[in-house]
Amino acid sequence: METNENKHEQKNTHEGAGFGSRIGFILAAAGSAVGLGNIWRFPYLAAKYGGGLFLLIYLILTVTFGFTLMLTEIAIGRRTGKSVIGAYKAVHKNFGFMGWAAAIIPALILPYYCVIGGWVLRYTTAFVTGAGADTAHSIASAAGEETPFFVDFISHSMEPTIFFVIFVVLNVVVIMLGVQKGIELVSKFLMPVLVVLIVAICIYTFTLEGAMDGVKYYLLPNFDSLITEKGFDAGMLFKTFAAATSQLFYSMSIAMGILVTYGSYMRKQDSLENSVRHIEFFDTGIAVIAGLIIVPAVFVFTGGDKAAVNAGPGLMFITLPMVFESMPGGQLVGAAFFVLVSLAALTSSISLMETVVSAVMEKFRLTRIKSCIAVIIITIALGMLSVLGYSDWSEVTIFGMQFLDFFDFITNSVMMPVLAFLTCVLIGWIVKTKYVEEEVLCGEKKFRAQLLYRIMIRFICPVCMIMVLVTPFFTTL
């Protein structure tokens, strides 16, 4: 059986282009995890699925499920020293197709993620220039109908296209500078700024009268949704667990090829186990604090309207601008908030683009600049489908979904869980857990979570993947 083609002494194809320090790797990997999913998706899912109950389940999953898959992918990247296309083939020659899947996933996510990043830039520009109040008001059409600012904005293709292209260019500038001078340097600057901003806004939110009611709603477990007239509702508990698992996937950059790519840039002397724990801390901390900003703020200025908190994507672009308009100093707070969201979106999209660029460089033997140009063309072409899907081509759908929603569904609900499941099979049953354990012990005396890792990768994680796969087909989260 072909297993360890890539022994530890194998030459790293990224040698000389890796991260220059452990903190650089941690901040870059944390930046890839901390994105739009942490800032708006996590808070509204927590509010929707029982508050503290969701948080408890999520935290347990983070230190077990999330830890296992993140450690696995980073270990594969560091041990093989290859981009995602070559990494899985290096683990086992019959699983090379997984590398292609791991490269296609970020290539499909990046375009629509940059479109959303462009939306965030539009709002950031409005608040920074003092026009934030405009985003809270409806726009009157020629027929006299009132349309929310956000709906009117995305229904016209020109302005969303401009901000989409600007966001793509911001990513490309960083990626062209390389790993150390681009990704690592920018991450070392942006991540501390992001943390300072989110903590400062959170402290301000706590000073608002009535904010503690929102904090209680967010943090305290709500078991009412689990109890019906017929007794305990196991189905609702299953939905909560599936929602938390899905969010963990979305939030921690699992099965996107990112962690394999960044792992290939990681230094051998740095602790894998400790690094993963630090990334988890950053990612989960930012998500929880984001909830402590959004949920109490919305509660205060909607009179405790739970429907407003559960508004989903509209929470950021429709509800929050109205909250900021009503808030004392809301223009400044709104500006700080959308700058924060822009930074989070940028650090995540940079990691997506680097994964695709790295794969193109290795597979087609192109320079970084030429690879970036190729990725720009693909990203803008696919991204325009998402832009036009809400404007000129709004009548065109795929299985009843807009282009952006389709790309999101096919990657997050199908391709990523399948790739993660196959990764569990590959490491847990084909090449065995020793493959990853040896890499963890490279320079380390002990793998503290070794027993947990073996149980999770072989038994628990595959079951979680099946849950994530089947849930969308039976219920809408």
One Martini backbone bead per residue (centre of mass of N, CA, C, O) as a GRO file, in nm:
protein
  477
    1MET     BB    1   0.096   0.036   0.022
    2GLU     BB    2   0.053   0.372  -0.029
    3THR     BB    3   0.186   0.631   0.181
    4ASN     BB    4   0.494   0.753   0.268
    5GLU     BB    5   0.629   0.945   0.033
    6ASN     BB    6   0.662   1.192   0.258
    7LYS     BB    7   0.903   1.244   0.421
    8HIS     BB    8   1.054   1.469   0.632
    9GLU     BB    9   1.301   1.508   0.420
   10GLN     BB   10   1.138   1.639   0.228
   11LYS     BB   11   1.112   1.871   0.002
   12ASN     BB   12   1.017   2.200   0.012
   13THR     BB   13   0.851   2.386  -0.232
   14HIS     BB   14   0.849   2.658  -0.021
   15GLU     BB   15   1.128   2.714   0.023
   16GLY     BB   16   1.180   3.055   0.125
   17ALA     BB   17   0.835   3.118   0.145
   18GLY     BB   18   0.779   3.133   0.435
   19PHE     BB   19   0.734   3.180   0.746
   20GLY     BB   20   0.931   3.370   0.987
   21SER     BB   21   0.708   3.299   1.215
   22ARG     BB   22   0.486   3.190   1.446
   23ILE     BB   23   0.309   3.446   1.472
   24GLY     BB   24   0.265   3.476   1.169
   25PHE     BB   25   0.108   3.214   1.131
   26ILE     BB   26  -0.117   3.256   1.341
   27LEU     BB   27  -0.230   3.527   1.225
   28ALA     BB   28  -0.289   3.424   0.941
   29ALA     BB   29  -0.474   3.184   1.021
   30ALA     BB   30  -0.668   3.356   1.188
   31GLY     BB   31  -0.744   3.546   0.954
   32SER     BB   32  -0.880   3.321   0.785
   33ALA     BB   33  -1.101   3.261   1.007
   34VAL     BB   34  -1.149   3.564   1.040
   35GLY     BB   35  -1.470   3.668   0.936
   36LEU     BB   36  -1.790   3.703   0.841
   37GLY     BB   37  -1.883   3.458   1.013
   38ASN     BB   38  -1.810   3.593   1.291
   39ILE     BB   39  -1.966   3.874   1.278
   40TRP     BB   40  -2.272   3.763   1.172
   41ARG     BB   41  -2.335   3.452   1.178
   42PHE     BB   42  -2.283   3.374   1.471
   43PRO     BB   43  -2.483   3.560   1.627
   44TYR     BB   44  -2.753   3.468   1.483
   45LEU     BB   45  -2.726   3.166   1.551
   46ALA     BB   46  -2.713   3.192   1.857
   47ALA     BB   47  -2.989   3.336   1.885
   48LYS     BB   48  -3.160   3.109   1.738
   49TYR     BB   49  -3.001   2.854   1.914
   50GLY     BB   50  -3.014   2.928   2.246
   51GLY     BB   51  -2.748   3.070   2.284
   52GLY     BB   52  -2.572   2.919   2.523
   53LEU     BB   53  -2.616   2.644   2.388
   54PHE     BB   54  -2.462   2.704   2.131
   55LEU     BB   55  -2.196   2.788   2.265
   56LEU     BB   56  -2.137   2.521   2.405
   57ILE     BB   57  -2.129   2.343   2.155
   58TYR     BB   58  -1.915   2.507   2.003
   59LEU     BB   59  -1.682   2.480   2.209
   60ILE     BB   60  -1.665   2.172   2.201
   61LEU     BB   61  -1.610   2.154   1.894
   62THR     BB   62  -1.351   2.322   1.882
   63VAL     BB   63  -1.172   2.121   2.085
   64THR     BB   64  -1.231   1.879   1.875
   65PHE     BB   65  -1.320   1.899   1.577
   66GLY     BB   66  -1.157   2.153   1.495
   67PHE     BB   67  -0.880   2.059   1.594
   68THR     BB   68  -0.854   1.803   1.419
   69LEU     BB   69  -0.881   1.928   1.129
   70MET     BB   70  -0.670   2.150   1.153
   71LEU     BB   71  -0.428   1.972   1.224
   72THR     BB   72  -0.438   1.791   0.974
   73GLU     BB   73  -0.399   2.006   0.749
   74ILE     BB   74  -0.136   2.133   0.852
   75ALA     BB   75   0.027   1.869   0.855
   76ILE     BB   76   0.007   1.808   0.555
   77GLY     BB   77   0.144   2.067   0.460
   78ARG     BB   78   0.416   2.041   0.618
   79ARG     BB   79   0.502   1.753   0.528
   80THR     BB   80   0.486   1.807   0.207
   81GLY     BB   81   0.526   2.112   0.094
   82LYS     BB   82   0.244   2.167  -0.054
   83SER     BB   83   0.001   2.216  -0.231
   84VAL     BB   84  -0.310   2.089  -0.257
   85ILE     BB   85  -0.266   1.921  -0.517
   86GLY     BB   86   0.002   1.767  -0.399
   87ALA     BB   87  -0.055   1.675  -0.104
   88TYR     BB   88  -0.257   1.430  -0.129
   89LYS     BB   89  -0.075   1.265  -0.320
   90ALA     BB   90   0.159   1.244  -0.109
   91VAL     BB   91   0.000   1.073   0.092
   92HIS     BB   92  -0.180   0.942  -0.161
   93LYS     BB   93  -0.209   0.846  -0.488
   94ASN     BB   94  -0.539   0.788  -0.472
   95PHE     BB   95  -0.591   1.108  -0.344
   96GLY     BB   96  -0.545   1.346  -0.557
   97PHE     BB   97  -0.841   1.454  -0.604
   98MET     BB   98  -0.853   1.623  -0.337
   99GLY     BB   99  -0.671   1.854  -0.434
  100TRP     BB  100  -0.863   1.962  -0.648
  101ALA     BB  101  -1.096   2.021  -0.456
  102ALA     BB  102  -0.923   2.214  -0.267
  103ALA     BB  103  -0.893   2.424  -0.511
  104ILE     BB  104  -1.189   2.475  -0.607
  105ILE     BB  105  -1.326   2.588  -0.359
  106PRO     BB  106  -1.175   2.869  -0.337
  107ALA     BB  107  -1.237   2.945  -0.639
  108LEU     BB  108  -1.552   2.972  -0.568
  109ILE     BB  109  -1.549   3.159  -0.312
  110LEU     BB  110  -1.384   3.416  -0.376
  111PRO     BB  111  -1.575   3.578  -0.564
  112TYR     BB  112  -1.826   3.608  -0.366
  113TYR     BB  113  -1.662   3.721  -0.128
  114CYS     BB  114  -1.573   3.981  -0.282
  115VAL     BB  115  -1.854   4.089  -0.320
  116ILE     BB  116  -1.913   4.121  -0.018
  117GLY     BB  117  -1.665   4.296   0.033
  118GLY     BB  118  -1.776   4.528  -0.142
  119TRP     BB  119  -2.016   4.591   0.035
  120VAL     BB  120  -1.853   4.666   0.285
  121LEU     BB  121  -1.696   4.899   0.152
  122ARG     BB  122  -1.942   5.075   0.098
  123TYR     BB  123  -2.016   5.113   0.400
  124THR     BB  124  -1.747   5.219   0.497
  125THR     BB  125  -1.745   5.471   0.322
  126ALA     BB  126  -2.003   5.597   0.433
  127PHE     BB  127  -1.912   5.621   0.737
  128VAL     BB  128  -1.634   5.764   0.702
  129THR     BB  129  -1.782   6.015   0.532
  130GLY     BB  130  -2.074   6.062   0.694
  131ALA     BB  131  -2.306   5.859   0.528
  132GLY     BB  132  -2.447   5.634   0.709
  133ALA     BB  133  -2.753   5.718   0.713
  134ASP     BB  134  -2.823   5.627   0.422
  135THR     BB  135  -2.820   5.308   0.489
  136ALA     BB  136  -3.099   5.336   0.674
  137HIS     BB  137  -3.251   5.413   0.419
  138SER     BB  138  -3.480   5.450   0.185
  139ILE     BB  139  -3.557   5.419  -0.162
  140ALA     BB  140  -3.705   5.602  -0.407
  141SER     BB  141  -3.881   5.534  -0.668
  142ALA     BB  142  -4.040   5.622  -0.957
  143ALA     BB  143  -4.308   5.471  -0.834
  144GLY     BB  144  -4.280   5.526  -0.503
  145GLU     BB  145  -4.111   5.305  -0.388
  146GLU     BB  146  -3.970   5.143  -0.107
  147THR     BB  147  -3.612   5.082  -0.075
  148PRO     BB  148  -3.365   4.946   0.053
  149PHE     BB  149  -3.048   5.033   0.021
  150PHE     BB  150  -2.929   4.749  -0.030
  151VAL     BB  151  -3.122   4.659  -0.255
  152ASP     BB  152  -3.057   4.895  -0.444
  153PHE     BB  153  -2.752   4.849  -0.470
  154ILE     BB  154  -2.756   4.540  -0.585
  155SER     BB  155  -2.959   4.616  -0.838
  156HIS     BB  156  -2.693   4.760  -0.930
  157SER     BB  157  -2.402   4.688  -1.109
  158MET     BB  158  -2.185   4.913  -1.100
  159GLU     BB  159  -2.111   4.963  -0.799
  160PRO     BB  160  -2.053   4.668  -0.712
  161THR     BB  161  -1.824   4.631  -0.919
  162ILE     BB  162  -1.626   4.840  -0.815
  163PHE     BB  163  -1.595   4.723  -0.522
  164PHE     BB  164  -1.512   4.442  -0.608
  165VAL     BB  165  -1.249   4.519  -0.759
  166ILE     BB  166  -1.112   4.660  -0.524
  167PHE     BB  167  -1.101   4.411  -0.341
  168VAL     BB  168  -0.930   4.238  -0.528
  169VAL     BB  169  -0.684   4.429  -0.542
  170LEU     BB  170  -0.610   4.419  -0.243
  171ASN     BB  171  -0.536   4.120  -0.250
  172VAL     BB  172  -0.320   4.121  -0.477
  173VAL     BB  173  -0.112   4.303  -0.345
  174VAL     BB  174  -0.044   4.107  -0.115
  175ILE     BB  175   0.020   3.846  -0.282
  176MET     BB  176   0.257   3.967  -0.459
  177LEU     BB  177   0.454   4.002  -0.201
  178GLY     BB  178   0.397   3.745  -0.047
  179VAL     BB  179   0.437   3.592   0.251
  180GLN     BB  180   0.615   3.784   0.430
  181LYS     BB  181   0.562   4.077   0.282
  182GLY     BB  182   0.251   4.021   0.290
  183ILE     BB  183   0.079   3.828   0.474
  184GLU     BB  184   0.242   3.852   0.740
  185LEU     BB  185   0.257   4.162   0.764
  186VAL     BB  186  -0.048   4.220   0.749
  187SER     BB  187  -0.136   4.037   0.987
  188LYS     BB  188   0.037   4.184   1.209
  189PHE     BB  189  -0.146   4.443   1.172
  190LEU     BB  190  -0.457   4.367   1.146
  191MET     BB  191  -0.519   4.187   1.396
  192PRO     BB  192  -0.471   4.392   1.626
  193VAL     BB  193  -0.671   4.600   1.518
  194LEU     BB  194  -0.918   4.418   1.529
  195VAL     BB  195  -0.911   4.365   1.835
  196VAL     BB  196  -0.931   4.658   1.932
  197LEU     BB  197  -1.200   4.728   1.794
  198ILE     BB  198  -1.386   4.504   1.916
  199VAL     BB  199  -1.339   4.577   2.213
  200ALA     BB  200  -1.426   4.875   2.204
  201ILE     BB  201  -1.716   4.828   2.099
  202CYS     BB  202  -1.803   4.641   2.328
  203ILE     BB  203  -1.771   4.841   2.561
  204TYR     BB  204  -1.971   5.048   2.451
  205THR     BB  205  -2.222   4.864   2.443
  206PHE     BB  206  -2.230   4.816   2.758
  207THR     BB  207  -2.319   5.130   2.817
  208LEU     BB  208  -2.592   5.068   2.730
  209GLU     BB  209  -2.912   5.086   2.784
  210GLY     BB  210  -3.009   4.742   2.808
  211ALA     BB  211  -2.770   4.547   2.720
  212MET     BB  212  -2.799   4.306   2.928
  213ASP     BB  213  -3.038   4.169   2.790
  214GLY     BB  214  -2.876   4.082   2.541
  215VAL     BB  215  -2.659   3.921   2.690
  216LYS     BB  216  -2.850   3.711   2.812
  217TYR     BB  217  -2.968   3.609   2.543
  218TYR     BB  218  -2.682   3.517   2.434
  219LEU     BB  219  -2.556   3.344   2.695
  220LEU     BB  220  -2.811   3.213   2.787
  221PRO     BB  221  -2.971   2.936   2.804
  222ASN     BB  222  -3.237   2.813   2.579
  223PHE     BB  223  -3.480   2.550   2.639
  224ASP     BB  224  -3.760   2.607   2.508
  225SER     BB  225  -3.703   2.493   2.212
  226LEU     BB  226  -3.688   2.182   2.339
  227ILE     BB  227  -3.988   2.237   2.432
  228THR     BB  228  -4.295   2.074   2.409
  229GLU     BB  229  -4.600   1.933   2.438
  230LYS     BB  230  -4.447   1.641   2.383
  231GLY     BB  231  -4.166   1.749   2.476
  232PHE     BB  232  -3.876   1.657   2.378
  233ASP     BB  233  -3.672   1.810   2.112
  234ALA     BB  234  -3.447   1.644   1.923
  235GLY     BB  235  -3.450   1.798   1.652
  236MET     BB  236  -3.350   2.073   1.764
  237LEU     BB  237  -3.082   1.969   1.871
  238PHE     BB  238  -2.977   1.877   1.599
  239LYS     BB  239  -2.988   2.157   1.462
  240THR     BB  240  -2.793   2.294   1.659
  241PHE     BB  241  -2.553   2.107   1.607
  242ALA     BB  242  -2.542   2.152   1.298
  243ALA     BB  243  -2.502   2.459   1.310
  244ALA     BB  244  -2.236   2.454   1.471
  245THR     BB  245  -2.079   2.281   1.268
  246SER     BB  246  -2.114   2.464   1.022
  247GLN     BB  247  -1.983   2.716   1.150
  248LEU     BB  248  -1.706   2.594   1.200
  249PHE     BB  249  -1.640   2.553   0.909
  250TYR     BB  250  -1.676   2.851   0.819
  251SER     BB  251  -1.473   2.979   1.041
  252MET     BB  252  -1.196   2.768   1.024
  253SER     BB  253  -1.114   2.685   0.726
  254ILE     BB  254  -1.234   2.413   0.652
  255ALA     BB  255  -1.193   2.259   0.351
  256MET     BB  256  -1.022   2.503   0.161
  257GLY     BB  257  -0.689   2.469   0.160
  258ILE     BB  258  -0.560   2.677   0.354
  259LEU     BB  259  -0.417   2.501   0.578
  260VAL     BB  260  -0.233   2.353   0.386
  261THR     BB  261  -0.088   2.598   0.271
  262TYR     BB  262   0.008   2.724   0.543
  263GLY     BB  263   0.152   2.466   0.638
  264SER     BB  264   0.374   2.477   0.406
  265TYR     BB  265   0.492   2.754   0.559
  266MET     BB  266   0.573   2.608   0.808
  267ARG     BB  267   0.776   2.556   1.060
  268LYS     BB  268   0.925   2.282   1.210
  269GLN     BB  269   0.985   2.414   1.510
  270ASP     BB  270   0.688   2.450   1.538
  271SER     BB  271   0.404   2.412   1.719
  272LEU     BB  272   0.117   2.263   1.630
  273GLU     BB  273  -0.068   2.237   1.876
  274ASN     BB  274  -0.037   2.529   1.985
  275SER     BB  275  -0.118   2.681   1.729
  276VAL     BB  276  -0.408   2.576   1.709
  277ARG     BB  277  -0.503   2.686   1.982
  278HIS     BB  278  -0.456   2.986   1.910
  279ILE     BB  279  -0.647   2.999   1.670
  280GLU     BB  280  -0.900   2.920   1.822
  281PHE     BB  281  -0.899   3.158   2.018
  282PHE     BB  282  -0.927   3.382   1.813
  283ASP     BB  283  -1.180   3.290   1.663
  284THR     BB  284  -1.377   3.254   1.905
  285GLY     BB  285  -1.339   3.529   2.039
  286ILE     BB  286  -1.443   3.705   1.804
  287ALA     BB  287  -1.723   3.577   1.781
  288VAL     BB  288  -1.825   3.634   2.070
  289ILE     BB  289  -1.779   3.943   2.067
  290ALA     BB  290  -1.961   4.005   1.829
  291GLY     BB  291  -2.216   3.922   1.986
  292LEU     BB  292  -2.168   4.148   2.215
  293ILE     BB  293  -2.245   4.368   2.004
  294ILE     BB  294  -2.501   4.297   1.831
  295VAL     BB  295  -2.723   4.192   2.022
  296PRO     BB  296  -2.744   4.429   2.227
  297ALA     BB  297  -2.783   4.657   2.018
  298VAL     BB  298  -3.044   4.548   1.890
  299PHE     BB  299  -3.206   4.529   2.151
  300VAL     BB  300  -3.206   4.827   2.233
  301PHE     BB  301  -3.317   4.943   1.928
  302THR     BB  302  -3.585   4.714   1.931
  303GLY     BB  303  -3.700   4.621   2.209
  304GLY     BB  304  -3.629   4.302   2.190
  305ASP     BB  305  -3.619   4.197   1.895
  306LYS     BB  306  -3.565   3.879   1.779
  307ALA     BB  307  -3.602   3.909   1.471
  308ALA     BB  308  -3.365   4.110   1.430
  309VAL     BB  309  -3.139   3.909   1.518
  310ASN     BB  310  -3.258   3.682   1.295
  311ALA     BB  311  -3.194   3.827   0.998
  312GLY     BB  312  -2.926   3.755   0.902
  313PRO     BB  313  -2.780   3.910   0.644
  314GLY     BB  314  -2.958   4.172   0.706
  315LEU     BB  315  -2.823   4.258   0.970
  316MET     BB  316  -2.578   4.422   0.847
  317PHE     BB  317  -2.727   4.594   0.594
  318ILE     BB  318  -3.003   4.688   0.759
  319THR     BB  319  -3.015   4.687   1.075
  320LEU     BB  320  -2.746   4.820   1.179
  321PRO     BB  321  -2.771   5.104   1.050
  322MET     BB  322  -3.022   5.172   1.227
  323VAL     BB  323  -2.879   5.141   1.495
  324PHE     BB  324  -2.655   5.358   1.450
  325GLU     BB  325  -2.854   5.597   1.409
  326SER     BB  326  -2.976   5.566   1.714
  327MET     BB  327  -2.697   5.599   1.825
  328PRO     BB  328  -2.474   5.729   2.018
  329GLY     BB  329  -2.226   5.780   1.800
  330GLY     BB  330  -2.296   5.597   1.541
  331GLN     BB  331  -2.105   5.693   1.317
  332LEU     BB  332  -1.842   5.601   1.459
  333VAL     BB  333  -1.921   5.310   1.526
  334GLY     BB  334  -1.988   5.227   1.234
  335ALA     BB  335  -1.708   5.279   1.120
  336ALA     BB  336  -1.556   5.081   1.304
  337PHE     BB  337  -1.719   4.830   1.227
  338PHE     BB  338  -1.667   4.829   0.910
  339VAL     BB  339  -1.365   4.817   0.934
  340LEU     BB  340  -1.360   4.551   1.081
  341VAL     BB  341  -1.505   4.386   0.859
  342SER     BB  342  -1.301   4.447   0.635
  343LEU     BB  343  -1.059   4.310   0.770
  344ALA     BB  344  -1.184   4.030   0.797
  345ALA     BB  345  -1.241   3.989   0.495
  346LEU     BB  346  -0.947   4.025   0.396
  347THR     BB  347  -0.799   3.796   0.553
  348SER     BB  348  -0.970   3.571   0.419
  349SER     BB  349  -0.932   3.633   0.112
  350ILE     BB  350  -0.628   3.604   0.108
  351SER     BB  351  -0.626   3.298   0.171
  352LEU     BB  352  -0.786   3.212  -0.075
  353MET     BB  353  -0.596   3.329  -0.292
  354GLU     BB  354  -0.335   3.185  -0.206
  355THR     BB  355  -0.433   2.900  -0.260
  356VAL     BB  356  -0.473   2.936  -0.566
  357VAL     BB  357  -0.195   3.050  -0.641
  358SER     BB  358  -0.027   2.812  -0.535
  359ALA     BB  359  -0.151   2.600  -0.727
  360VAL     BB  360  -0.073   2.739  -0.993
  361MET     BB  361   0.231   2.752  -0.951
  362GLU     BB  362   0.278   2.442  -0.920
  363LYS     BB  363   0.125   2.322  -1.169
  364PHE     BB  364   0.230   2.558  -1.400
  365ARG     BB  365   0.499   2.704  -1.337
  366LEU     BB  366   0.453   2.992  -1.220
  367THR     BB  367   0.462   3.288  -1.129
  368ARG     BB  368   0.320   3.493  -0.906
  369ILE     BB  369   0.225   3.710  -1.103
  370LYS     BB  370   0.091   3.525  -1.318
  371SER     BB  371  -0.099   3.385  -1.119
  372CYS     BB  372  -0.253   3.639  -1.030
  373ILE     BB  373  -0.367   3.711  -1.307
  374ALA     BB  374  -0.530   3.451  -1.345
  375VAL     BB  375  -0.702   3.482  -1.084
  376ILE     BB  376  -0.833   3.751  -1.150
  377ILE     BB  377  -0.991   3.662  -1.399
  378ILE     BB  378  -1.157   3.440  -1.260
  379THR     BB  379  -1.279   3.608  -1.029
  380ILE     BB  380  -1.428   3.822  -1.199
  381ALA     BB  381  -1.596   3.635  -1.374
  382LEU     BB  382  -1.745   3.488  -1.136
  383GLY     BB  383  -1.831   3.743  -0.972
  384MET     BB  384  -2.028   3.865  -1.187
  385LEU     BB  385  -2.252   3.663  -1.140
  386SER     BB  386  -2.322   3.771  -0.854
  387VAL     BB  387  -2.378   4.060  -0.933
  388LEU     BB  388  -2.597   4.000  -1.164
  389GLY     BB  389  -2.791   3.820  -0.985
  390TYR     BB  390  -2.909   4.112  -0.851
  391SER     BB  391  -2.973   4.236  -1.141
  392ASP     BB  392  -2.970   4.175  -1.466
  393TRP     BB  393  -2.985   3.841  -1.368
  394SER     BB  394  -3.227   3.783  -1.156
  395GLU     BB  395  -3.389   3.557  -1.334
  396VAL     BB  396  -3.137   3.384  -1.292
  397THR     BB  397  -3.118   3.037  -1.198
  398ILE     BB  398  -3.010   2.770  -0.965
  399PHE     BB  399  -3.228   2.584  -0.827
  400GLY     BB  400  -3.356   2.875  -0.726
  401MET     BB  401  -3.074   3.021  -0.723
  402GLN     BB  402  -2.854   3.235  -0.688
  403PHE     BB  403  -2.535   3.244  -0.761
  404LEU     BB  404  -2.426   3.298  -0.477
  405ASP     BB  405  -2.599   3.081  -0.332
  406PHE     BB  406  -2.492   2.842  -0.495
  407PHE     BB  407  -2.190   2.863  -0.427
  408ASP     BB  408  -2.236   2.839  -0.123
  409PHE     BB  409  -2.377   2.564  -0.120
  410ILE     BB  410  -2.175   2.379  -0.283
  411THR     BB  411  -1.937   2.432  -0.081
  412ASN     BB  412  -2.053   2.430   0.226
  413SER     BB  413  -2.274   2.174   0.190
  414VAL     BB  414  -2.081   1.972   0.008
  415MET     BB  415  -1.767   1.985  -0.054
  416MET     BB  416  -1.648   2.025   0.233
  417PRO     BB  417  -1.769   1.776   0.380
  418VAL     BB  418  -1.652   1.568   0.182
  419LEU     BB  419  -1.353   1.638   0.220
  420ALA     BB  420  -1.346   1.590   0.527
  421PHE     BB  421  -1.435   1.296   0.519
  422LEU     BB  422  -1.198   1.195   0.341
  423THR     BB  423  -0.977   1.284   0.537
  424CYS     BB  424  -1.060   1.092   0.764
  425VAL     BB  425  -1.020   0.834   0.601
  426LEU     BB  426  -0.726   0.872   0.519
  427ILE     BB  427  -0.607   0.911   0.816
  428GLY     BB  428  -0.775   0.698   0.991
  429TRP     BB  429  -0.757   0.430   0.762
  430ILE     BB  430  -0.516   0.437   0.557
  431VAL     BB  431  -0.247   0.587   0.694
  432LYS     BB  432  -0.308   0.677   0.958
  433THR     BB  433  -0.242   0.870   1.243
  434LYS     BB  434   0.071   0.864   1.231
  435TYR     BB  435   0.111   1.077   1.012
  436VAL     BB  436   0.040   1.320   1.203
  437GLU     BB  437   0.188   1.253   1.469
  438GLU     BB  438   0.476   1.282   1.355
  439GLU     BB  439   0.447   1.589   1.292
  440VAL     BB  440   0.380   1.685   1.577
  441LEU     BB  441   0.661   1.547   1.696
  442CYS     BB  442   0.821   1.758   1.549
  443GLY     BB  443   1.002   1.887   1.815
  444GLU     BB  444   0.831   1.708   2.012
  445LYS     BB  445   0.764   1.517   2.305
  446LYS     BB  446   0.436   1.570   2.298
  447PHE     BB  447   0.095   1.451   2.242
  448ARG     BB  448  -0.164   1.541   2.432
  449ALA     BB  449  -0.417   1.478   2.207
  450GLN     BB  450  -0.396   1.186   2.086
  451LEU     BB  451  -0.651   1.029   2.173
  452LEU     BB  452  -0.856   1.232   2.075
  453TYR     BB  453  -0.767   1.232   1.782
  454ARG     BB  454  -0.824   0.934   1.712
  455ILE     BB  455  -1.128   0.937   1.774
  456MET     BB  456  -1.216   1.174   1.592
  457ILE     BB  457  -1.098   1.093   1.303
  458ARG     BB  458  -1.245   0.800   1.298
  459PHE     BB  459  -1.551   0.871   1.426
  460ILE     BB  460  -1.676   1.161   1.485
  461CYS     BB  461  -1.620   1.339   1.232
  462PRO     BB  462  -1.772   1.171   1.016
  463VAL     BB  463  -2.049   1.212   1.147
  464CYS     BB  464  -2.055   1.519   1.128
  465MET     BB  465  -2.040   1.528   0.819
  466ILE     BB  466  -2.308   1.387   0.765
  467MET     BB  467  -2.482   1.596   0.907
  468VAL     BB  468  -2.407   1.838   0.727
  469LEU     BB  469  -2.505   1.704   0.460
  470VAL     BB  470  -2.818   1.632   0.538
  471THR     BB  471  -2.958   1.882   0.664
  472PRO     BB  472  -3.030   2.070   0.408
  473PHE     BB  473  -3.242   1.839   0.297
  474PHE     BB  474  -3.448   1.878   0.570
  475THR     BB  475  -3.345   2.174   0.651
  476THR     BB  476  -3.345   2.513   0.755
  477LEU     BB  477  -3.094   2.706   0.924
   0.00000   0.00000   0.00000
